[in-house]
């Protein structure tokens, strides 16, 4: 056997091959592929049989040049392995696929204006039909970067507003912050603390604002604000700070990971939830029901967020854009980490 000869791969069947096998013109094959109504059922069946027999796959790049439709959506996000952003991406991809789109993803370690602009230019080269920006920070929510884009843009951000071809959706993090705080107030707690995420996180800012608004509405004294980075370690560090001073009645942790670290710090200092202090988290991560104690938390509906985002893009592509933000309500999940103050 001569191993020096280059391997020649067989040519993939094309539209003309399908037309020849079915005994029709290539225009008829095109009409069948595009579900044109004016094709006889007998002819359609013959073309589909030829497609299956030959294993024909349409050239989507060529189709995009002709129809200006690529069937692809572009997604920009900050690079992160955190539960929230990862869950948003997965829900978005599933909703896009269900609607007949594929997703082209760019995750950025550097969210500078130059890198975001490069990602958007890449999507234009791919002829994507729409863009989704998961705007976890102000850099990604900067509307100047999307000005003049030839396709609709959906920004997933709790603090943005729709404008000039940019549409907005998000989980209602502010409402979630209010729900968590109202739960603690209804249990009789007066001295509250909040462990927030990074200062530049838009989600954390909205949750903190909900805590502040609901505390003020209940006439509570100003609570203690601590800052973490979403990690369990930062929640543990915040807990160590809290136990060095007078312990508050309750703590609203900005996510479940920080709540987990907080619970360990409390345990090591000889305190327990909910006997000495009530603790609420945010996210309802897998396993939150198996913390010790099971964690009361605010659940995000990522599936509805993904579907709503794709619906926004579809409406915009059909000339029916949404003029107001579309906010997905969260859900309070009550478990064993919170209890009435009088019950202690």
Buried (B, 14 or more C-beta within 10 A) or exposed (E): EEEEEEEEEEEEBBBEBBBBBBEBEBEBBBBBBEEEEEBEEEBBEBBBEBBEEBEBEBEBEEBBEEEEEBBBBBBBBBEBEBBBBEBBBEBBBBBBEEBEBEBBBBBBEEBEEEBBEEBBEBBEEBBBBBBBBBBBBBBBBBBEBBEEBEBBBBBBBBBBEBEEBBBBBBBBBBBBBBBBBBBBBEBBBBBBBBBBBBEEBBBBBBBBBBBBBBBEEBEBEEBBEBBBBBBBBBBBBBBBEBBEEEBBBBBBBBBBBBBBBBBBBBEEBEBBBBEBBBBBBBBBBEEBEEBEBBBBBBBBBBBBBBBBBBBBBBBBBEEEBBEEBBBBEBEBBEBBBBBEBEEE
